């Protein structure tokens, strides 16, 4: 079980921490050398999130269950190749393609690794370990913040991409060994009553809108926070230090927010997390110091994965018997928001020559998303008993989530 969990964590390190999010700390290094605009930087980020959106939609449509391991391995290989490719080429058009494919493979790895690991956790009655699994995203972010300055010092930004690719290749080998897609009793049928604490289906559109706004707003900080640190006049030290702070704060966040949700309720916890994130996004505008950036990084890291955990769990509680489809809706609207966000933010930053307007706009968007959730507080911690018939481990996973 430990090896499967470690394999899942390393999958997220490869696909999310490195292939997807390492662009954030490498971006200012690329801009310093290549002198491309914030607009181009935004389009590159948008290309990545466009690939993520396409893959997220396909993952909800294609019958992948029988070939999860094969598709996972293929996606990991694509992550390794596209990460290395960013360091071998200096053409914007090629970068757009690599970032798109990288986003595509990242989404597939997230979906497939989650499916395999959560199935196994459900089978072993250890679903409370899921927060440890999702901590892999924070571990990956911390790792990139740690090694990119070293790679850049000796091999420049091109070497940073290639070095991360080599690291990913080593981790991929371990994933191949450890992450086995084996489940027992796949056709076992059990019937039991399960209390849920979710709002009714009629409230679902409010959650979908709020989560879409979250995707639109959070990604501005997620894409540009290291560039913001780099351009802050009184910031002393390596700007990638800020990215390490994001990763450290993200590692325990899923466990913390899940625990708070059990005490406060999922809707209230989600609202609090989004308000905190909104404040964290705008801090660099209000407090233009290293302290302001560190606080912003902590609040961002401590909330962005927690919000995803809370929102998807809440969605599964709204309709446990069809949670995968509802989570698919959430993932699609979230991906659409994060595809649009960097493009708008990059254009605003290029026009104004700073990130203030982009950060203020992003903070307002996330805050509006939190306001959309207020009507759901009345449904927190109101048990509604339903009967779930489990015909497979996949159904077990949906119930446990």
N, C-alpha and C positions, 0 to 999 in steps of 0.2 A: 504493500500500500504506500509506503514511504517513497519507493522508487517511482511509482506512478505519479504521486504528488510532485516530486522533484522534476520529473519529466514535463509535467504540465506547467510548473513554474518557469522552467527554462524555455518552454515554447512561447510563453508570454514575454519573457526577456528578449528573445530573438525577434518576434514579430511586432511587439508593441514598443518595448523599451528601446530597441535598436533600430529596426527597419522603419518604424513609423515615427517615433519621437526624437531620434538622434538628430534629425534635421534642425530642431530648435537650437541646440548648442553649437552646431556646425555652421548654421546660417550666417552669423556675423563674421566668421572666419572666411567664408566664401565671398561675402560682400566686400570685405576689406581687400581681398585679392582681385576679384573679378569686377568690382565696382558696378554691380547691377542694382537697380532700384528696389525700393520696398514693394512696388507694384509687382515686379517680376517675382520677388520672394513670396508674395501673397498668391500669385498664380501657381507657383510650384507647390505650395501647401495645398491649394485647392485641387490640383491634379491628384495629389495623394488621397485626399478625402473623397474625390470623385470615384477613384478605384475602390475605396472602402465601401462607398454607397452601393456600387454595382454588385460587389461581392456579397454584401449583406442581404441584398434583395435575392440574389441567386441562391444563397445558402438557405433561405427560407422556402425556396421553390423546388430545388433539385433534391432527389432522393439520395442523400449522401450517406445514410446510416451504414449501409453494407460496405462502403469503401472509405470509411472515416480515416483509417490509418494511412491508406494510400494517398488520399487527397491532402492529408495533413503533411506527410513527408514531401510531397510535391510543392506544397505552399511554402514549407520551410526552405527548400532549395531555391525557390524563386526569391524569397527574402534575402538569402545569402548573395545571390547573383546581382539583384538590383541594388543592394547596399554597396557592393564592390564597384558596380558600374558607375555610380555617382563620382567615384574618384578617378576613373579611367578616361572620362570624357569631359569636354569643356563646352558642349553645345547645349543651349537652352532646350531645343526641341528634343534632344535625347534625354535630358533630365526630366522633361515633362513625362515622357514615356516610362522612364524608370520609376518615377514617383507614383505614377498611376498604377503600375504593376505591383509596386511595393505595397500600396494601400489595399489593392485587391487581395494579395496574398496574406496581408495582416488580418483582414477580416475573416478569411477562411481559417487561419490558424486559431484565432480567438474562438470562433464558433465550434470548430472541430475539437480543439483541445478541451474547451469547456464541456462539451458534450461527453467526451470520454471520461474525463476526470470526475465530473459531477455524477455520472452514472455509477462509477465505481464507489464514490463516497456514499451515494444513496444505498448502494448494495451492502456496504459495510456499516450503515447507520452512523456515518461520520459527516453529515452535511454541514455541521458546524465548522469543519475545516475549510469550507469554501473561501472564507476570508483570507486564509493563508495562501490559497491558490492564487487568488486575484492580486495578492501582494506582489506577485511576479512583475506586474507592470511597474510598480514603484522601484523594485530592485533593479529592473532594466534601466529606468531613468537615472537612478543613482549611479549605476555602473558607467553609463555613458558620460555623465558629468565628471566622473573620476578619471577615466582613461583618455578622453578626447584631448584635454590640455597636454597630456604627455605625448600622445601621437602627433599632435599639431606641432609641438616643439621640435620634434625630430624629423617629421615627414610632411609637415604642412597639412592643410585641410584635406587634400587628396589622400594622403596617408591615413588620416583619421577614418575616412570612409572605408578604405581597404582594410585597415586594422580591425575595425568593427566587424567587417565581413568575415575575417579570419576567426575572430572570437565567436561569431555566430555559427561558423562551420564546426567549431569544436563543440559548442553546445548542441548543435543539431545531431552530431554523432551520439551524444549522451541521451538525447530525446529518443532516438531510434532504438537505443538499448532499453531504456527505462519505461517509456510510455507504451504499454501494451493495451490493445483494445480487446480485453477479454471480460466477459460478464457471465455470471452464472444464473441459472433459472430464468432465461429470457422470456419464457412464456408463462411464468407463474402468475396465477390470478389471485388477488386478494381483494377483499372488500372491507372497508372500514369507514367510520365517520371521522371527518377531519374538520376541526373548527378553523374558520378563516376570519380575517379581520380586515377585509378589503371593502372599498366602496362599491356601489352597484355599477353595472355596465354603463348606465347612462352618464356616469361621471368620467368615463374613459377619455372622451375628447379633450377634457380639461388637462388631463395628465399628458396626453400626446402633444398638445400645444405647448405646455410648460417645458416638456423635455426637448422639443424642437428648439425653443428659445434658449435653453441651456446649451445645446450644441452650437448654436449660432454665437453665443456670448463667450463661453469658456475657452473656445479655441483661439480667440485673439491672444489671450495670455499664454495659452499652450503653444502657440507658434512663435510669439515675439518676445517673451519675457527675457530671454538671454540677450537679444538685440537691444532691448530697452536698457538693461543693465550696462551693456557695452557703451551706450550713448549717454548714460548719466554722468555728468561732469565730475561729481565728487565721489564716484564709485571707485574704490581702490581695491585692486586685486583682479583675479581672473573671473570674468563674468560667468563662466560655466559653474562656478561655486554656487550660484543661484539655482542652477538646474539640479545640482546635488541635493540642495535643500528641498526642492520639489519632490524628488524621489524618496528621500527619507521620510517626509511627511505623508507620502502616499502609501508607503509599505503597510502601516497598521490601520489605515483609514477605513478599509472595508469592515474589519472586525469591530472597530470602535462604533461606526455608524449603525451597524447591524445590532449591536448591543443597546445603543441608545434608542433604536426603533422599538425594541421590545418594551422599553420603559415608557417612552413618550408616545409611541404610535408612528407608523411609517409616514403618514402625510405630514405631521408636525415636524418630524426629523428632516424630511426632505425640504420643507420650507426653510427651516433653520440653516441647513447646509447651503442652500442657494443664496440666502441673505448673506451668510458669511463669505461665500465665494464672490458675490457682487461687491462687497466691501473690499475684499482682497484684490480684486481686479483694478479698482480705482485708486488704491493706496499710492502707487507710484506717481499719480498726478498730484495728489494732495501732499505727499511727503517725499520730496525728491532727494532721498538720502539712501545710503546703504541699508540702514535700519528699515526704511520703508520697503525696499525691495525684498529684504529677508522676510518681513512679515507678510508681504504679498505672496511670496513663494510658499511659505508655510500654509497660509490659508488656501491657496490654490491646490497644493499637493494634498492637503488634508480633506478636500471636498470633492475633487472632480471624479475620482473613482468611487468614492462613497455615494455620490449622487447617482451614479450608474447602478450601483448595487441596490440602493433603495428603490429607484424607479422601476427596475426590472422585477424586483421581488414584489413590489406593490402591484405591478401589472399581472403577475402570476396569481396573486391573491384575488384580483378582480374576477378572473375566470380561470380557475385552476385546471379545468378540463380542456382548455384550449390556449394554454399560456404561451406556447411557442409562437402561435400566430400573432398574439397581442404584443409579445416582446419583439417580434419581427416588425410590426408597425412602428414601435418605439425606436428601434434601431435605425429604420429607414429615415424617419423624420429627424432624428439626431444626426445621422450622417449627412443629410441634406443641409442642415443648419451649419455643421462644421465645414462643409464644402464652400458655402457662401461666405462665411465669416472672414477667413483670411484674405479673400479677394477684395472685399469691401475695406477691411482694415488696412491692407497694403496700399490701396488707392488713396485712402484718407491720409495715411502717414506720408506718402509721397507728395501729396498736395500741400500738406501743412508742415512738412519737414520735422514732425515729431509724432509721437503715438498718443498724445493726450486725447484727441477727439475720438480715436478708435477705442481707447480704454474706457472713456466715459460712456460711449455708446454701448459697448459690450456689457458694462456694469448695469446700465439701465435695462438692457434686454433681459439679463438674468433675473433682475429684480422683478420685472414684469412677469416673468415666468413663475416666480415664487407667488406672486399675487394671484395668478390663475389657480393656484392650488388651495387657496384659503377655503373655498367652499367644500373641500374634502375633509376638513378637520372634524366635522360632525360625524364622520364615519369611522374615525380612528377607534380601535379597540372595541368594536361592536361585533361580537361573534355571530356568525351565521353558519349553521351546520349544514354540510352538504355530504353527499355520498360519492366517493371516487372509486371507480373500478380500475384497478391497475392490470393491464394486459401485457405490459412490457416494462422493461427497465426505464425506457424513455418516459413513460407515463409517471413512473415513480419519481423520476428526476423533476418533472414539472410540478408534482405535488409538493415535493420537498422544498423546491425553490419558493 
